[in-house]
Amino acid sequence: MQNKTARIHFSQQPGSKFKTTTVAIDFVEPLDWQNLEKRVLLAELMENYSQKYASKLQVAQRLAELYGTQFGTSVFRVGNQAVLRFLISFADARYLPDEVDVIAAVGDFINEMIFHPLINKGEFPTDLFQLHQQNLIDYVKNLDDDKKYYASRQLQELYFAETPLQGKRVLGDVHRLQSLTSAEVAQYYRKLLTDDEIFVSALGTAAPAITTQLQMQFDQLQPTTSDASNVLSRTFPQHMHTKVESVQQQQSLYHQAYTLPVFRTDADYYAAVVMNSLWGGTASSLMFRDIRERDSLVYYINSSYDSTVGLLTIQSGIDGEQQPRVQTLIQAELQRLIDGDYSDSDLVQVKEVLTSSFKSRADSPRRLVNQQFLQQLLRHDASGSWSNHIQCVSKAEISAVARQLQLRATFFLKGVSNAKTL
């Protein structure tokens, strides 16, 4: 017999710092390649239409009537989970006429858009469905025209070659998008309401009031579910995967992917954040300063750390002839991290950049709401100040984390002017 756990979660952060209240409503399910395309197309249709507001114009007019309320949907992934987000931001009552009950009006709007999509007789209207289906197909087709995006996607597929589902882009596949029917997407909507775990995060003066209203709305849904699946996968590729392609452009792109088995909920997470920033994650990093500024071997170089999948990637734009040397220097900078071969001032500067960046994020309601969501999803609320944790990271801790890095994928997109050297 499966244990039952709460399916719908609410988090609120009251405060008068901002002139708006922001609410994120996240529907979360385990990644499933059969659902990716349905999910993204459903998000498009639910953002723009409902039974009461049957056109984009009517939705826009209603948002304008709600004093410029902003509303939208997005799809993304966190670890092993696929997320469909409804995000709404509305003005604080302090700045509106006294007779306006904006909280009730916004609550009614959310209820309409989530619980009353434009589905009739088990389908979305054919013309609207086909319009958004084709727009999405065209968008996905054109993504690969951006060679930085293309290289990053190729690297992701290489890194996750042993677990292909993890390597799929959240927007799905063009051929599967083309084969979708309106009835399939409408049916998937009902599955989403029935099965997805739901996280509601509210930030602002009206957070308590809008949360109470949303709790009443979501009471109509099944409140429990079977035990949630593990968000963070600690399964990593065991083999090296490489690929080389050529392209008709001057600049070459060289990307690397490393396993870094340190997650957001782990004690050495902060050391991993500092290590990434010192290696290539900031303009104060070793790779940026040495490989780009000192040696002029790259047009750009940076590293990114995803603490929900245990992955660190390096992206660089280079002269294709210099790829072997760039590869050698990247490894040399990693060895410096392991050996602690950098100055204390280098470390201090990177910590200052991280702290400043963290403080700037505190000025973004959307980022703060996303932080609320992640804390709920991961069942992890870090104790203590983030900045204090960063400041306490030592060279020894950075070295210990750097030693865990393992190169598992490389993708080299070589400019056609250098193709003769392949």
Stockholm file with secondary structure:
# STOCKHOLM 1.0

chainA/1-422         MQNKTARIHFSQQPGSKFKTTTVAIDFVEPLDWQNLEKRVLLAELMENYSQKYASKLQVAQRLAELYGTQFGTSVFRVGNQAVLRFLISFADARYLPDEVDVIAAVGDFINEMIFHPLINKGEFPTDLFQLHQQNLIDYVKNLDDDKKYYASRQLQELYFAETPLQGKRVLGDVHRLQSLTSAEVAQYYRKLLTDDEIFVSALGTAAPAITTQLQMQFDQLQPTTSDASNVLSRTFPQHMHTKVESVQQQQSLYHQAYTLPVFRTDADYYAAVVMNSLWGGTASSLMFRDIRERDSLVYYINSSYDSTVGLLTIQSGIDGEQQPRVQTLIQAELQRLIDGDYSDSDLVQVKEVLTSSFKSRADSPRRLVNQQFLQQLLRHDASGSWSNHIQCVSKAEISAVARQLQLRATFFLKGVSNAKTL
#=GR chainA/1-422 SS CCCEEECEEEEEECCSSSSEEEEEEEEEEECCTTTHHHHHHHHHHHHHCCSSCCSHHHHHHHHHHTTSCEEEEEEEEETTEEEEEEEEEEECGGGSCTTCCHHHHHHHHHHHHHHSCSCBTTBCCHHHHHHHHHHHHHHHHHHTTSHHHHHHHHHHHHHTTTSHHHHSCTTCCHHHHHHCCHHHHHHHHHHHHHHCEEEEEEESTTHHHHHHHHHHHHTTSCCEEECCCCSSCCCCCCSCEEEEEEESSSCEEEEEEEECCCCTTSTTHHHHHHHHIIIIISTTSHHIIIIIIITCCEEEEEEEEETTTTEEEEEEEECGGGHHHHHHHHHHHHHHHHHTCSCHHHHHHHHHHHHHHHHHHTTCHHHHHHHHHHHHHTTCCCCSCHHHHHHTCCHHHHHHHHTTCEEEEEEEEEEGGGGGGC
#=GC SS_cons         CCCEEECEEEEEECCSSSSEEEEEEEEEEECCTTTHHHHHHHHHHHHHCCSSCCSHHHHHHHHHHTTSCEEEEEEEEETTEEEEEEEEEEECGGGSCTTCCHHHHHHHHHHHHHHSCSCBTTBCCHHHHHHHHHHHHHHHHHHTTSHHHHHHHHHHHHHTTTSHHHHSCTTCCHHHHHHCCHHHHHHHHHHHHHHCEEEEEEESTTHHHHHHHHHHHHTTSCCEEECCCCSSCCCCCCSCEEEEEEESSSCEEEEEEEECCCCTTSTTHHHHHHHHIIIIISTTSHHIIIIIIITCCEEEEEEEEETTTTEEEEEEEECGGGHHHHHHHHHHHHHHHHHTCSCHHHHHHHHHHHHHHHHHHTTCHHHHHHHHHHHHHTTCCCCSCHHHHHHTCCHHHHHHHHTTCEEEEEEEEEEGGGGGGC
//
